[in-house]
Amino acid sequence: MKLFFWQLDQKEKFIRVLWSGLFVLLFLYCVVWYKGFNFTIPIVLTVLYIVDIGFRYRKIKRSKVHL
């Protein structure tokens, strides 16, 4: 079992970013909603997360690794 991110191959990095990013964004939105802060930062981070997922998916497809 690989614990560190840099030890993972592209497919494993994609899977880890996919599920861990969702938990982090959910936590961030809950904190912002609970504390009553502005939602600008979470929205920007959500867009960046979606772009990152897209780039990682394209990288996997280019390297011919099947999900």
MIFI-845719 format. One record per residue: residue in three letters; z, y, x of N, C-alpha, C, O in turn. Coordinates in Angstrom, 3 decimals. Atoms other than C-alpha are relative to their C-alpha. Example, Ala and Ser with C-alpha at 12.3 -4.5 7.8 and 13.67 -1.06 7.14 Angstrom:
@residuo=ala	n_c3=0.000	n_c2=-1.190	n_c1=0.890	ca_c3=7.800	ca_c2=-4.500	ca_c1=12.300	c_c3=0.000	c_c2=1.200	c_c1=0.900	o_c3=0.665	o_c2=1.181	o_c1=1.936 .
@residuo=ser	n_c3=-0.060	n_c2=-1.190	n_c1=-0.820	ca_c3=7.140	ca_c2=-1.060	ca_c1=13.670	c_c3=0.730	c_c2=1.090	c_c1=-0.770	o_c3=0.899	o_c2=2.198	o_c1=-0.261 .
//
This chain:
@residuo=met	n_c3=0.000	n_c2=-1.177	n_c1=0.844	ca_c3=0.000	ca_c2=0.000	ca_c1=0.000	c_c3=0.000	c_c2=1.243	c_c1=0.891	o_c3=0.818	o_c2=1.374	o_c1=1.802 .
@residuo=lys	n_c3=0.123	n_c2=-1.222	n_c1=-0.791	ca_c3=-1.034	ca_c2=3.348	ca_c1=1.406	c_c3=0.728	c_c2=1.137	c_c1=-0.719	o_c3=0.430	o_c2=1.435	o_c1=-1.876 .
@residuo=leu	n_c3=-0.779	n_c2=-1.061	n_c1=0.620	ca_c3=1.410	ca_c2=6.168	ca_c1=0.743	c_c3=-0.558	c_c2=1.386	c_c1=0.274	o_c3=-0.410	o_c2=2.291	o_c1=-0.547 .
@residuo=phe	n_c3=0.461	n_c2=-1.317	n_c1=-0.397	ca_c3=-0.245	ca_c2=9.040	ca_c1=2.556	c_c3=-1.446	c_c2=0.216	c_c1=-0.429	o_c3=-2.274	o_c2=-0.693	o_c1=-0.377 .
@residuo=phe	n_c3=1.305	n_c2=-0.332	n_c1=0.561	ca_c3=-3.274	ca_c2=10.810	ca_c1=1.142	c_c3=-1.127	c_c2=-0.187	c_c1=1.004	o_c3=-2.210	o_c2=-0.637	o_c1=0.632 .
@residuo=trp	n_c3=1.059	n_c2=0.075	n_c1=-0.997	ca_c3=-5.231	ca_c2=10.882	ca_c1=4.402	c_c3=-0.354	c_c2=-1.437	c_c1=0.374	o_c3=-1.376	o_c2=-1.658	o_c1=1.024 .
@residuo=gln	n_c3=0.298	n_c2=1.401	n_c1=-0.294	ca_c3=-5.080	ca_c2=7.072	ca_c1=4.685	c_c3=-0.903	c_c2=-0.629	c_c1=-1.058	o_c3=-1.390	o_c2=-1.743	o_c1=-0.865 .
@residuo=leu	n_c3=0.758	n_c2=0.564	n_c1=1.115	ca_c3=-6.970	ca_c2=6.568	ca_c1=1.410	c_c3=-1.499	c_c2=0.178	c_c1=0.213	o_c3=-1.934	o_c2=1.110	o_c1=0.889 .
@residuo=asp	n_c3=1.444	n_c2=-0.201	n_c1=-0.006	ca_c3=-10.703	ca_c2=6.036	ca_c1=1.042	c_c3=-0.357	c_c2=0.917	c_c1=-1.180	o_c3=0.524	o_c2=1.333	o_c1=-1.933 .
@residuo=gln	n_c3=0.418	n_c2=-0.982	n_c1=1.002	ca_c3=-12.767	ca_c2=8.245	ca_c1=-1.297	c_c3=0.335	c_c2=-0.419	c_c1=-1.432	o_c3=0.754	o_c2=0.411	o_c1=-2.239 .
@residuo=lys	n_c3=-0.294	n_c2=0.481	n_c1=1.347	ca_c3=-12.318	ca_c2=6.084	ca_c1=-4.386	c_c3=1.490	c_c2=0.105	c_c1=-0.307	o_c3=1.869	o_c2=0.531	o_c1=-1.398 .
@residuo=glu	n_c3=-1.443	n_c2=-0.071	n_c1=0.203	ca_c3=-8.546	ca_c2=5.879	ca_c1=-3.950	c_c3=0.484	c_c2=1.448	c_c1=-0.091	o_c3=1.397	o_c2=1.748	o_c1=-0.860 .
@residuo=lys	n_c3=-0.351	n_c2=-1.416	n_c1=0.092	ca_c3=-8.321	ca_c2=9.644	ca_c1=-3.350	c_c3=-0.347	c_c2=0.546	c_c1=-1.380	o_c3=0.432	o_c2=1.292	o_c1=-1.973 .
@residuo=phe	n_c3=0.415	n_c2=-0.458	n_c1=1.316	ca_c3=-10.257	ca_c2=10.273	ca_c1=-6.555	c_c3=0.992	c_c2=-0.452	c_c1=-1.070	o_c3=1.392	o_c2=0.341	o_c1=-1.923 .
@residuo=ile	n_c3=-0.929	n_c2=0.536	n_c1=0.998	ca_c3=-7.946	ca_c2=8.030	ca_c1=-8.578	c_c3=1.359	c_c2=0.675	c_c1=0.104	o_c3=1.962	o_c2=1.009	o_c1=-0.916 .
@residuo=arg	n_c3=-1.314	n_c2=-0.641	n_c1=-0.166	ca_c3=-4.785	ca_c2=9.551	ca_c1=-7.090	c_c3=-0.026	c_c2=1.446	c_c1=-0.466	o_c3=0.913	o_c2=1.899	o_c1=-1.120 .
@residuo=val	n_c3=0.097	n_c2=-1.392	n_c1=0.447	ca_c3=-5.967	ca_c2=13.121	ca_c1=-7.677	c_c3=-0.126	c_c2=0.064	c_c1=-1.514	o_c3=0.413	o_c2=0.972	o_c1=-2.147 .
@residuo=leu	n_c3=0.208	n_c2=0.001	n_c1=1.441	ca_c3=-7.005	ca_c2=12.233	ca_c1=-11.210	c_c3=1.313	c_c2=-0.134	c_c1=-0.763	o_c3=1.590	o_c2=0.672	o_c1=-1.652 .
@residuo=trp	n_c3=-1.227	n_c2=0.187	n_c1=0.787	ca_c3=-3.656	ca_c2=10.915	ca_c1=-12.432	c_c3=1.125	c_c2=0.931	c_c1=0.430	o_c3=1.879	o_c2=1.405	o_c1=-0.419 .
@residuo=ser	n_c3=-1.105	n_c2=-0.868	n_c1=-0.422	ca_c3=-1.291	ca_c2=12.989	ca_c1=-10.287	c_c3=-0.252	c_c2=1.453	c_c1=-0.389	o_c3=0.686	o_c2=2.180	o_c1=-0.716 .
@residuo=gly	n_c3=0.331	n_c2=-1.368	n_c1=0.402	ca_c3=-3.127	ca_c2=16.234	ca_c1=-11.045	c_c3=0.297	c_c2=0.265	c_c1=-1.457	o_c3=0.735	o_c2=1.356	o_c1=-1.823 .
@residuo=leu	n_c3=-0.307	n_c2=-0.160	n_c1=1.418	ca_c3=-2.763	ca_c2=15.653	ca_c1=-14.758	c_c3=1.499	c_c2=0.188	c_c1=-0.233	o_c3=1.900	o_c2=1.014	o_c1=-1.052 .
@residuo=phe	n_c3=-1.450	n_c2=-0.153	n_c1=0.135	ca_c3=1.007	ca_c2=15.237	ca_c1=-14.415	c_c3=0.462	c_c2=1.369	c_c1=0.500	o_c3=1.325	o_c2=1.997	o_c1=-0.115 .
@residuo=val	n_c3=-0.391	n_c2=-1.302	n_c1=-0.552	ca_c3=1.301	ca_c2=18.360	ca_c1=-12.275	c_c3=-0.400	c_c2=1.121	c_c1=-0.954	o_c3=0.386	o_c2=2.036	o_c1=-1.196 .
@residuo=leu	n_c3=0.433	n_c2=-1.033	n_c1=0.937	ca_c3=-0.744	ca_c2=20.451	ca_c1=-14.708	c_c3=0.827	c_c2=-0.021	c_c1=-1.278	o_c3=1.170	o_c2=1.034	o_c1=-1.812 .
@residuo=leu	n_c3=-0.842	n_c2=0.106	n_c1=1.189	ca_c3=1.243	ca_c2=19.150	ca_c1=-17.661	c_c3=1.374	c_c2=0.623	c_c1=0.256	o_c3=1.890	o_c2=1.368	o_c1=-0.578 .
@residuo=phe	n_c3=-1.292	n_c2=-0.582	n_c1=-0.368	ca_c3=4.486	ca_c2=20.050	ca_c1=-15.898	c_c3=-0.096	c_c2=1.523	c_c1=0.115	o_c3=0.784	o_c2=2.241	o_c1=-0.359 .
@residuo=leu	n_c3=0.181	n_c2=-1.446	n_c1=-0.169	ca_c3=3.141	ca_c2=23.507	ca_c1=-14.986	c_c3=-0.127	c_c2=0.699	c_c1=-1.344	o_c3=0.492	o_c2=1.740	o_c1=-1.566 .
@residuo=tyr	n_c3=0.143	n_c2=-0.602	n_c1=1.320	ca_c3=2.068	ca_c2=24.240	ca_c1=-18.551	c_c3=1.317	c_c2=-0.015	c_c1=-0.772	o_c3=1.627	o_c2=0.945	o_c1=-1.477 .
@residuo=cys	n_c3=-1.306	n_c2=0.067	n_c1=0.679	ca_c3=5.465	ca_c2=23.091	ca_c1=-19.879	c_c3=0.953	c_c2=1.063	c_c1=0.529	o_c3=1.648	o_c2=1.711	o_c1=-0.253 .
@residuo=val	n_c3=-0.884	n_c2=-1.011	n_c1=-0.591	ca_c3=7.343	ca_c2=25.349	ca_c1=-17.462	c_c3=-0.428	c_c2=1.397	c_c1=-0.427	o_c3=0.414	o_c2=2.218	o_c1=-0.788 .
@residuo=val	n_c3=0.491	n_c2=-1.331	n_c1=0.371	ca_c3=5.132	ca_c2=28.352	ca_c1=-18.221	c_c3=0.278	c_c2=0.269	c_c1=-1.474	o_c3=0.679	o_c2=1.374	o_c1=-1.838 .
@residuo=trp	n_c3=-0.234	n_c2=-0.182	n_c1=1.429	ca_c3=5.435	ca_c2=27.805	ca_c1=-21.968	c_c3=1.496	c_c2=0.195	c_c1=-0.286	o_c3=1.879	o_c2=1.045	o_c1=-1.090 .
@residuo=tyr	n_c3=-1.447	n_c2=-0.074	n_c1=0.223	ca_c3=9.205	ca_c2=27.281	ca_c1=-21.811	c_c3=0.581	c_c2=1.337	c_c1=0.477	o_c3=1.425	o_c2=1.931	o_c1=-0.194 .
@residuo=lys	n_c3=-0.528	n_c2=-1.241	n_c1=-0.572	ca_c3=9.857	ca_c2=30.317	ca_c1=-19.612	c_c3=-0.669	c_c2=1.245	c_c1=-0.576	o_c3=-0.159	o_c2=2.352	o_c1=-0.407 .
@residuo=gly	n_c3=0.675	n_c2=-1.144	n_c1=0.606	ca_c3=7.370	ca_c2=32.536	ca_c1=-21.475	c_c3=-0.818	c_c2=0.823	c_c1=0.971	o_c3=-1.037	o_c2=2.013	o_c1=0.744 .
@residuo=phe	n_c3=0.822	n_c2=-0.717	n_c1=-0.971	ca_c3=5.275	ca_c2=33.460	ca_c1=-18.450	c_c3=-1.440	c_c2=0.115	c_c1=-0.486	o_c3=-1.806	o_c2=-0.429	o_c1=-1.528 .
@residuo=asn	n_c3=1.418	n_c2=-0.172	n_c1=0.283	ca_c3=1.622	ca_c2=34.457	ca_c1=-18.456	c_c3=-0.756	c_c2=-1.292	c_c1=0.355	o_c3=-0.428	o_c2=-1.942	o_c1=1.348 .
@residuo=phe	n_c3=0.737	n_c2=1.246	n_c1=-0.207	ca_c3=-0.858	ca_c2=31.553	ca_c1=-18.680	c_c3=-1.196	c_c2=0.161	c_c1=0.944	o_c3=-2.017	o_c2=-0.752	o_c1=1.030 .
@residuo=thr	n_c3=1.149	n_c2=-0.225	n_c1=-0.872	ca_c3=-3.327	ca_c2=33.044	ca_c1=-16.167	c_c3=-0.041	c_c2=-0.990	c_c1=1.159	o_c3=-1.089	o_c2=-1.584	o_c1=1.416 .
@residuo=ile	n_c3=-0.051	n_c2=0.902	n_c1=-1.159	ca_c3=-2.231	ca_c2=30.964	ca_c1=-13.163	c_c3=-0.285	c_c2=-1.447	c_c1=-0.404	o_c3=-1.089	o_c2=-2.101	o_c1=0.259 .
@residuo=pro	n_c3=0.332	n_c2=1.376	n_c1=0.380	ca_c3=-2.225	ca_c2=27.610	ca_c1=-15.007	c_c3=-1.467	c_c2=-0.195	c_c1=-0.400	o_c3=-2.050	o_c2=-1.244	o_c1=-0.125 .
@residuo=ile	n_c3=1.406	n_c2=0.122	n_c1=0.381	ca_c3=-5.689	ca_c2=28.289	ca_c1=-16.428	c_c3=-0.887	c_c2=-0.023	c_c1=1.239	o_c3=-1.826	o_c2=-0.815	o_c1=1.315 .
@residuo=val	n_c3=0.777	n_c2=-0.016	n_c1=-1.249	ca_c3=-7.064	ca_c2=29.138	ca_c1=-12.979	c_c3=0.163	c_c2=-1.332	c_c1=0.737	o_c3=-0.816	o_c2=-1.879	o_c1=1.244 .
@residuo=leu	n_c3=-0.224	n_c2=1.282	n_c1=-0.670	ca_c3=-5.460	ca_c2=26.003	ca_c1=-11.508	c_c3=-0.674	c_c2=-1.151	c_c1=-0.738	o_c3=-1.120	o_c2=-2.107	o_c1=-0.104 .
@residuo=thr	n_c3=0.707	n_c2=1.025	n_c1=0.762	ca_c3=-6.923	ca_c2=23.902	ca_c1=-14.332	c_c3=-1.486	c_c2=0.013	c_c1=0.312	o_c3=-2.096	o_c2=-1.044	o_c1=0.473 .
@residuo=val	n_c3=1.422	n_c2=-0.104	n_c1=-0.351	ca_c3=-10.415	ca_c2=25.196	ca_c1=-13.583	c_c3=-0.245	c_c2=-0.541	c_c1=1.414	o_c3=-1.208	o_c2=-1.271	o_c1=1.645 .
@residuo=leu	n_c3=0.138	n_c2=0.507	n_c1=-1.364	ca_c3=-9.927	ca_c2=24.509	ca_c1=-9.866	c_c3=0.158	c_c2=-1.517	c_c1=0.054	o_c3=-0.530	o_c2=-2.186	o_c1=0.826 .
@residuo=tyr	n_c3=-0.202	n_c2=1.452	n_c1=0.074	ca_c3=-8.669	ca_c2=20.997	ca_c1=-10.700	c_c3=-1.266	c_c2=-0.694	c_c1=-0.513	o_c3=-1.676	o_c2=-1.720	o_c1=0.029 .
@residuo=ile	n_c3=1.216	n_c2=0.596	n_c1=0.558	ca_c3=-11.758	ca_c2=20.261	ca_c1=-12.800	c_c3=-1.139	c_c2=0.056	c_c1=1.014	o_c3=-1.902	o_c2=-0.901	o_c1=1.146 .
@residuo=val	n_c3=1.040	n_c2=-0.118	n_c1=-1.037	ca_c3=-14.054	ca_c2=21.545	ca_c1=-10.038	c_c3=0.253	c_c2=-1.006	c_c1=1.117	o_c3=-0.686	o_c2=-1.633	o_c1=1.606 .
@residuo=asp	n_c3=-0.347	n_c2=0.959	n_c1=-1.049	ca_c3=-12.200	ca_c2=19.420	ca_c1=-7.463	c_c3=-0.323	c_c2=-1.428	c_c1=-0.432	o_c3=-0.856	o_c2=-2.208	o_c1=0.357 .
@residuo=ile	n_c3=0.324	n_c2=1.334	n_c1=0.515	ca_c3=-12.530	ca_c2=16.313	ca_c1=-9.648	c_c3=-1.509	c_c2=-0.212	c_c1=0.022	o_c3=-1.979	o_c2=-1.291	o_c1=0.382 .
@residuo=gly	n_c3=1.460	n_c2=0.107	n_c1=-0.020	ca_c3=-16.255	ca_c2=17.009	ca_c1=-9.986	c_c3=-0.547	c_c2=-0.238	c_c1=1.402	o_c3=-1.417	o_c2=-1.088	o_c1=1.594 .
@residuo=phe	n_c3=0.456	n_c2=0.180	n_c1=-1.376	ca_c3=-16.752	ca_c2=17.335	ca_c1=-6.232	c_c3=0.377	c_c2=-1.378	c_c1=0.544	o_c3=-0.419	o_c2=-2.014	o_c1=1.234 .
@residuo=arg	n_c3=-0.411	n_c2=1.333	n_c1=-0.463	ca_c3=-14.771	ca_c2=14.171	ca_c1=-5.530	c_c3=-0.844	c_c2=-1.098	c_c1=-0.646	o_c3=-1.198	o_c2=-2.079	o_c1=0.010 .
@residuo=tyr	n_c3=0.831	n_c2=0.989	n_c1=0.693	ca_c3=-16.766	ca_c2=12.246	ca_c1=-8.142	c_c3=-1.403	c_c2=-0.039	c_c1=0.608	o_c3=-1.957	o_c2=-1.117	o_c1=0.827 .
@residuo=arg	n_c3=1.333	n_c2=-0.049	n_c1=-0.623	ca_c3=-20.071	ca_c2=13.421	ca_c1=-6.642	c_c3=0.019	c_c2=-0.612	c_c1=1.394	o_c3=-0.942	o_c2=-1.273	o_c1=1.789 .
@residuo=lys	n_c3=-0.129	n_c2=0.586	n_c1=-1.339	ca_c3=-18.857	ca_c2=12.429	ca_c1=-3.166	c_c3=0.040	c_c2=-1.522	c_c1=-0.075	o_c3=-0.551	o_c2=-2.206	o_c1=0.760 .
@residuo=ile	n_c3=-0.050	n_c2=1.453	n_c1=0.185	ca_c3=-18.069	ca_c2=8.931	ca_c1=-4.426	c_c3=-1.380	c_c2=-0.537	c_c1=-0.346	o_c3=-1.808	o_c2=-1.559	o_c1=0.191 .
@residuo=lys	n_c3=1.323	n_c2=0.455	n_c1=0.430	ca_c3=-21.466	ca_c2=8.627	ca_c1=-6.099	c_c3=-0.993	c_c2=0.036	c_c1=1.168	o_c3=-1.857	o_c2=-0.835	o_c1=1.267 .
@residuo=arg	n_c3=0.890	n_c2=-0.092	n_c1=-1.164	ca_c3=-23.236	ca_c2=9.732	ca_c1=-2.902	c_c3=0.246	c_c2=-1.147	c_c1=0.982	o_c3=-0.687	o_c2=-1.634	o_c1=1.622 .
@residuo=ser	n_c3=-0.319	n_c2=1.054	n_c1=-0.962	ca_c3=-21.416	ca_c2=7.106	ca_c1=-0.844	c_c3=-0.190	c_c2=-1.390	c_c1=-0.592	o_c3=0.106	o_c2=-2.386	o_c1=0.068 .
@residuo=lys	n_c3=0.328	n_c2=1.273	n_c1=0.652	ca_c3=-22.422	ca_c2=4.360	ca_c1=-3.316	c_c3=1.209	c_c2=-0.886	c_c1=-0.258	o_c3=1.079	o_c2=-2.110	o_c1=-0.283 .
@residuo=val	n_c3=-1.189	n_c2=0.760	n_c1=0.349	ca_c3=-18.856	ca_c2=3.304	ca_c1=-4.114	c_c3=0.108	c_c2=0.001	c_c1=-1.508	o_c3=0.088	o_c2=1.067	o_c1=-2.124 .
@residuo=his	n_c3=-0.066	n_c2=0.096	n_c1=1.460	ca_c3=-18.567	ca_c2=2.050	ca_c1=-7.687	c_c3=1.428	c_c2=0.092	c_c1=-0.475	o_c3=2.344	o_c2=-0.481	o_c1=0.116 .
@residuo=leu	n_c3=-1.352	n_c2=-0.147	n_c1=0.567	ca_c3=-15.616	ca_c2=3.030	ca_c1=-9.821	c_c3=0.354	c_c2=-1.178	c_c1=-0.803	o_c3=1.450	o_c2=-1.239	o_c1=-1.360 .
//
